[in-house]
Amino acid sequence: MPSPRAVWIDPASPDRLVLRESPQPVARPEEALVRVRAFSLNRGELRRAWGATAPAPIGWDLAGVVEKAAADGRGPTAGARVVGLLPDGAWSELVAVPSRSLAEIPDGVSDSQAATLPAAGLTALHVLRRGGAGIGRKVLVTGASGGAGEFAVALAHHGGAQVVAQLRRAEQAAAARAAGADEIVVGVDEKALASQAPYDVVAESVGGATLAAALALLAPGGTCVSFGISGAPDATFDVSRFYRTGRASLYGFFLFRELELEPAGRGLATLLELIVQGVLQPRITVEAPWTRIASTARDLYERRLSGKVVVRVE
């Protein structure tokens, strides 16, 4: 049997991401073997790729077909279309995936649509749950033009919240409003965000000055959930202003830690059903064959693309 090909980080290559042969995956009893058809790109993966100093496999999101069901009898059966999440190495022709991290793709949902969900969709779902983004709450979503940001806008709107989308550029407003934003703020500092403050919940993925502003603009009892640093990893904020707000909190969110409490497959099934219902409509801006992984990934990493980028395994 030929070795499966996979995308690897190669620091010695000017492309950073290359296709190469990988070892055959060996499934544990609780894992299914999945033949991957598509996957989506996330900026977190790409930051790691551009900062790596040694070769390594890469990838979180995958959608494909179960080639061999898990030996313990749990999870999807052979031949089922599935979407799943791995902590690494998902961008491969053949992968072993724990059954608890898989969900069957229903009819009417394409492989590409499903492939957008794992990292970005699960992040949005769990961030809003942690923040308590319910009916009538004012929710600020920073980085709302990104994959997780757009899902967060749509999910918060569906949940009955008043949604404010923070964007870097005014031309991104149409997509944010289409996703469900009630109001738009453009800019990354407190002056920009203050026009719609205070906020009951902030889904914060930018970091730096935006995180500092979000903490200053919380309503009493409000929660800021920090899940990314697309702008800057360091933030300086006025501590006295933060604690004088009263009952305000800052929650550090890391998806794979959250999934220790609830299996990825459960949240993925929820998100898939929301696509069937028309609540979620993933905005796929580019679909490309994986022979173009290097240029496609660079375009996303350097912000020439927004929304979700899907790569087809061919």
Residue pairs with C-beta under 8 A, 6 or more apart in sequence:
1 24
3 21
3 22
3 23
3 24
4 21
4 22
4 24
4 25
4 92
4 93
4 94
5 19
5 20
5 21
5 22
5 92
5 93
6 19
6 20
6 21
6 22
6 57
6 89
6 91
6 92
6 93
7 17
7 18
7 19
7 57
7 58
7 59
7 91
7 92
7 290
7 293
8 17
8 18
8 19
8 20
8 22
8 55
8 56
8 57
8 58
9 16
9 17
9 48
9 49
9 52
9 55
9 56
9 57
9 58
10 16
10 17
10 18
10 20
10 55
11 52
11 53
11 54
11 55
12 55
15 294
15 295
16 49
16 50
16 52
16 294
16 297
16 298
17 49
17 58
17 293
17 294
17 297
18 294
19 290
19 291
19 293
22 57
22 92
24 94
25 33
25 92
25 94
25 95
25 96
26 96
27 33
27 68
27 70
27 71
27 96
28 96
28 98
29 70
29 71
29 72
30 70
30 71
30 72
30 74
30 98
30 99
30 100
31 70
31 96
31 97
31 98
31 99
32 66
32 67
32 68
32 69
32 70
32 75
32 76
32 82
32 96
32 97
32 99
32 102
33 66
33 67
33 68
33 94
33 95
33 96
34 62
34 64
34 65
34 66
34 67
34 82
34 84
34 94
34 95
34 96
34 97
34 102
35 64
35 65
35 66
35 67
35 93
35 94
36 62
36 63
36 64
36 90
36 91
36 92
36 93
36 94
36 95
36 313
37 63
37 64
37 65
37 111
37 312
37 313
38 62
38 63
38 64
38 111
38 112
38 114
38 115
38 310
38 311
38 312
38 313
39 59
39 61
39 62
39 63
39 90
39 91
39 115
39 310
39 311
39 313
40 61
40 115
40 116
40 118
40 119
40 120
40 147
40 308
40 309
40 310
40 311
41 296
41 297
41 300
41 308
41 309
41 310
41 311
42 60
42 61
42 119
42 120
42 147
43 146
43 228
43 230
43 300
43 301
44 60
44 119
44 228
45 58
45 59
45 60
45 119
46 297
46 300
46 301
47 301
48 58
49 58
49 297
49 301
50 301
56 88
57 88
57 89
57 91
57 92
58 88
58 89
58 91
59 86
59 88
59 89
59 90
59 91
59 92
60 85
60 86
60 87
60 88
60 90
60 118
60 119
61 83
61 85
61 90
61 115
61 116
61 117
61 118
61 119
61 120
62 83
62 84
62 85
62 86
62 90
62 91
62 95
62 97
62 115
62 118
63 81
63 82
63 83
63 84
63 105
63 111
63 112
63 114
63 115
64 81
64 82
64 111
64 313
65 79
65 80
65 81
65 82
66 76
66 77
66 78
66 79
66 80
66 82
66 102
67 78
67 94
68 78
69 75
69 76
69 77
69 78
70 99
72 99
74 99
75 99
75 100
75 102
75 265
76 82
76 99
76 102
76 104
80 104
81 104
81 105
81 111
81 114
82 97
82 102
82 103
82 104
82 105
83 102
83 103
83 105
83 114
83 115
83 117
83 118
83 268
83 272
84 90
84 97
84 101
84 102
84 103
84 118
84 264
84 265
84 268
85 97
85 101
85 118
85 119
85 122
85 259
85 264
85 268
86 95
86 97
86 101
87 256
89 95
91 290
91 293
91 311
93 313
99 265
100 263
100 264
100 265
101 259
101 263
101 264
101 265
102 264
102 265
102 268
103 264
103 265
103 266
103 268
103 269
103 272
104 269
105 111
105 114
105 272
106 272
106 273
106 276
108 276
109 272
109 275
109 276
112 284
112 287
112 310
112 312
113 275
113 282
113 284
114 272
114 275
115 310
116 147
116 282
116 284
116 308
116 310
117 268
117 271
117 272
117 275
117 282
118 264
118 268
119 147
119 148
119 255
120 146
120 147
120 148
120 150
120 151
120 308
121 148
121 151
121 267
121 268
121 271
121 280
122 255
122 259
122 264
122 267
122 268
122 271
123 148
123 151
123 152
123 227
123 253
123 255
124 148
124 149
124 151
124 152
124 154
124 155
124 203
125 151
125 155
125 267
125 270
125 271
126 253
126 255
126 258
126 262
126 267
127 148
127 152
127 203
127 225
127 227
127 253
128 139
128 152
128 155
128 156
128 159
128 201
128 203
130 223
130 225
130 251
130 253
130 258
131 139
131 201
131 202
131 203
131 223
131 224
131 225
131 251
132 200
132 201
132 223
133 139
133 155
133 156
133 159
133 161
133 200
133 201
133 203
134 159
134 160
134 161
135 159
135 160
135 161
136 160
136 161
136 162
137 161
137 162
137 200
137 201
138 161
138 162
138 164
138 196
138 198
138 199
138 200
138 201
138 219
139 152
139 156
139 161
139 162
139 163
139 164
139 199
139 200
139 201
139 202
139 203
140 164
140 166
140 185
140 193
140 196
140 199
140 201
140 202
140 203
140 204
140 214
140 217
141 149
141 152
141 153
141 156
141 163
141 164
141 165
141 166
141 181
141 202
141 203
142 149
142 166
142 202
142 203
142 204
142 205
142 206
142 210
142 214
143 149
143 166
143 204
143 205
143 206
143 228
143 230
143 231
144 150
144 152
144 153
144 165
144 166
144 167
144 172
144 176
144 179
144 181
145 167
145 168
145 169
145 172
145 175
145 176
145 306
145 307
146 205
146 230
146 306
147 307
147 308
148 205
148 227
148 228
149 165
149 203
149 205
150 175
150 176
150 179
150 283
150 307
150 308
151 280
151 282
152 203
153 163
153 165
153 176
153 179
153 180
153 181
154 179
154 180
154 279
154 280
154 281
155 274
155 279
155 280
156 163
156 180
156 201
156 203
157 163
157 179
157 180
157 181
157 182
158 180
158 274
158 279
161 201
162 182
162 183
163 180
163 181
163 182
163 183
164 181
164 182
164 183
164 184
164 185
164 196
164 199
165 173
165 176
165 177
165 179
165 181
165 183
165 184
165 185
166 185
166 186
166 187
166 188
166 192
166 193
166 206
166 210
167 173
167 176
167 184
167 185
167 186
168 186
168 187
168 188
169 186
170 184
170 186
172 306
173 181
173 184
173 186
175 283
175 306
175 307
176 184
177 184
178 283
179 283
183 196
185 192
185 193
185 195
185 196
186 192
187 193
188 206
188 208
188 209
188 210
188 231
189 209
189 210
189 213
190 209
190 212
190 213
190 216
190 217
192 213
193 210
193 213
193 214
193 217
194 213
194 217
197 217
198 217
198 218
198 219
198 222
199 214
199 217
199 218
199 219
199 222
200 218
200 219
200 221
200 222
200 223
201 222
201 223
201 224
201 225
202 214
202 217
202 218
202 222
202 223
202 224
202 225
203 225
203 227
204 210
204 211
204 214
204 224
204 225
204 226
204 227
204 228
205 226
205 227
205 228
205 229
205 230
206 228
206 229
206 230
206 231
206 232
207 226
207 228
207 229
207 230
207 231
207 232
207 233
207 234
207 235
208 229
208 231
208 232
208 233
208 234
208 235
209 231
209 232
209 235
210 231
211 224
211 226
211 235
211 237
212 235
212 236
212 237
212 238
214 224
215 224
215 237
215 242
215 248
215 250
216 237
216 238
216 241
216 242
218 224
218 242
218 245
218 248
219 245
219 248
220 245
220 246
220 247
220 248
221 246
221 247
221 248
222 245
222 247
222 248
222 249
223 248
223 249
223 250
223 251
224 248
224 249
224 250
224 251
225 251
225 253
226 250
226 251
226 252
226 253
227 253
227 254
227 255
242 248
242 250
271 280
274 280
275 281
275 282
282 308
283 307
283 308
284 307
284 308
284 309
284 310
285 305
285 306
285 307
285 308
285 309
286 296
286 299
286 305
286 309
286 310
287 309
287 310
287 311
287 312
288 296
288 309
288 310
288 311
288 312
289 311
289 312
289 314
290 311
290 312
290 313
290 314
291 314
292 311
293 311
296 309
296 311
299 305
299 309
300 309
